[in-house]
Amino acid sequence: MTQEEALQIFRETGALLDGHFVLRSGLHSRQFFQCAQALQQMPVVEKLGAALADRVRDEAIATVVAPAMGGLVIGQEVARQLGVRFIFVEKDDDGALVMRRGFSLAPDEKVLIVEDVITRGGRLQETIDIVRAQSADLRAVTIVVDRSNGNYQPDVPLHSLLAMEVETFEPDNLPEDLQNTEAVKPGSK
């Protein structure tokens, strides 16, 4: 799948939004990728999942781990495409990601992390830290949309379907057009 094909999927499903948005990172942006809009269509999930799985087929992955909520649907599909186990990390009462529900990783278990969208990579890094705390062998990271502008680079291969150069702004340094419009926070909490 090419970047243009991935972008076309987001346009066709109404998942690429234009306006004034507050991202989970706290940054503001004129564009927002509402992956849930694209991922509600199972043929789209299958197509995106296959494209991500194809990027890591040679890694002999045993388990896919995804951060909840955004990575759940696409992470499970990538695991299905690879024919491997799927688990997830989720927020605790303080908002930090943790592994619960009896999930665990064996030492040296070959792991792939799958996420939907990153900007600063905060939740992705939390997930990486959890995987490494269990002494698993993190082989790679796949994401549907990388909007980090190349600023987030883990120390394992990172594969994305769509790398977007998207302007983001600190809340106290907004351009005039965004200062004059109400901000919407459509993403996860």
Secondary structure, 3 states (H helix, E strand, C coil): CCHHHHHHHHHHCCCEEEEEEECCCCCEEEEEECHHHHHCCHHHHHHHHHHHHHCCHHHCCCEEEEECCCCHHHHHHHHHHHCCEEEEEEECCCCCEECCCCCCCCCCCEEEEEEEEECCCHHHHHHHHHHHHCCCEEEEEEEEEECCCCCCCCCCCEEEEEECCCCEECCCCCCHHHHCCCCECCCCC
